[in-house]
């Protein structure tokens, strides 16, 4: 039932798509804006979204008459706007400081579980056994949780100057990813 090679392949594929390491500047920005990152909540929500989309994704998109390309373009718009925030130092995603929803939006969705992750899950479902995909999701969630939980330490290690540089560099990378998604799906 469990196949270590499939689990390894699924884990690496999702790790590359989720790119939690590349999201560190965004995590720090959300933590500064919200006061804290609720690592447990973000991880549970992201895991729930991934598992739900694994089982229901194609049906949900089909129900709303949305194709994979349109879904990817919507994710690209959000990624583009987050990249602009990072580069320009502006706030497009206004947060209600009393709600503290940053751990869910934009962190759990669309940063951790965005259009790329959801589309990848649909592709993995066609190529790998379900238990192996679920194991790969679980392994990625453990890593995501670790990064989210240690974000204050990571921020201290970077310092203000390192954080600013990293935020702008990854902002440009997010813009490039968004443009790539536009080109691939338009």
N, C-alpha and C positions, 0 to 999 in steps of 0.2 A: 504494500500500500504506500508507505513512505519511501521515497527515492531521494537519497542524499544529493545526487547530481541535479535533479529537478529542483529540489529545495534551494541549493546553492545558486542555480541559474535564476530562479524567481527572485531570490533575495537580492542578488546583485543587480538585476534589472530594475526592481523597485527602488533600491538604494540610489541608483543613478538618476531615476526619474524624480524621486522625492527630493533629493539633493538637500538634505537637512543641514549639511555643513555649509553649503552655499547660502542657506537661509539665515545663518547666524546674524548678519547685520539687521535683517528684518525682525528677528526675534528680539534683539537688543532694543531696536526702535519701539517695538510694541511694549516691551517691558518698561521702557522709560515713560511711555505715554500712559500706560495702564497702572503702573506701580508694581505689578507682578505678572508673571506668567503662571497660569495654573497648569502645570505640566501634566498632572493626572487627567484633568478635564480635557485638555487638548488631545492627549494621546487616546483617551477613550472615544472621544468624538471622531477623531481621524480613523481609528480602527473600526468603529461602527459604520462610518461612511464607506470605507473600503470594502468591508464584508457585504454590506447592503448592495453596493454597486456591483460587486462580483456576482451576486445572485440575481439582482433585479435591473441592472444598468441598461442592458439592451432593451428590455421591455419598457422601462421608464422613458427612455429617449424615443422609442417607437410610439408610445402612447401620446406623447406631445408632438409627434411629427418632426422631431429633431434628429438630424443625421450627425454622425460622428464629427464631420468637418465643422458644422455649425457650433457644436459643443466645444470643439477645440478653439474656434475663433473667439467664442465668449471668454474662455479661459485666457486667451492671448490678450484680450483687452484689459482684463484685470491685472495680469502680470505686467503689461505695459504701464498701467497707471501706478502700480507699486514701484516700478523702476523709476518713473518720473519723480515720485515722492522722494526716493532715495537720492537721486542726483541733484534735484533742485532744492531739497530741504523744505518742501512744502507739505501740507497735510490735505490730501484729497479725501481720505477715508476718515471722516470726522468720527470721534468716539465720544460717547456719552460717559463721562468719567464715573457716573454712579452705576452704570450697567456693567462695566468691566467685561465686555464681550470679545476683547482682542484675542483671548485664548481660543475662541471658536472662529470668529471672522476677523481678520483674514488669515489667522494662523492655521487652524485645523483645516479650514476651507477658505480659500483655494491654495494656500501655500503648500501644505503637506499633502492634501488630497485635492488636487486640481484636475483640470481636464486631461493633462498628460497622464496622471496616475490612473484616472478612471478609464481612459482609453487603453492604457497599457493592461489594466486588469481584464478588460474584454478580450484583448489579444492573448493574454496568458491563459485565460479560460479555455481558449480553443487549442492550446498547445500542451498544457500540462494537467496532471491529475489534481483535482480539487484539494485533497489534503496537503499536497506539496505547496500549492498556492497559499493556503491558509497558514502553513508553517512559515513561508517566506514573509507574509504580512506580519505575523507575530514577531519575527526576528527584527524586522525593520521598525516596528513599534517600540521594541526595547531600546533600540539605538536612538530613535526620535525622543523618547522619554529621557534618556540620559543627557542628550544635548539640551533639551528644554530645562531640565532640572539644574544643569550646571551653567546656564546662561549668565547668572551674576558673576561667577568665577571667570568665565570667558571674557566678559566685559571688563572686569578688573585687569586681566592680563593684557588686553588690547590697549587700554587707556583711551582717552578722548581722541587723540590724534590718530591712533591706529583704527579706532572705530569709524572716524570720519572717512579715512581713506578706504577702508574696507566697504563701507556703506556705498560710497560712490562707485567703486570698482564693480561691486556686485549689482548696483543699479544699472550700469551699462550692460552687464552680462544679462540681466533680466530683460532689458530692452531688446538685446540681440535674440534672446529666446522667444520673446513675443513676436518679433519680426519674422523669425524662422517659422513660427506657428502660422502667422498670417500667410506667408508665401506657400507653405505646404498645404494649406487648407482653403485658399481663396481661389 
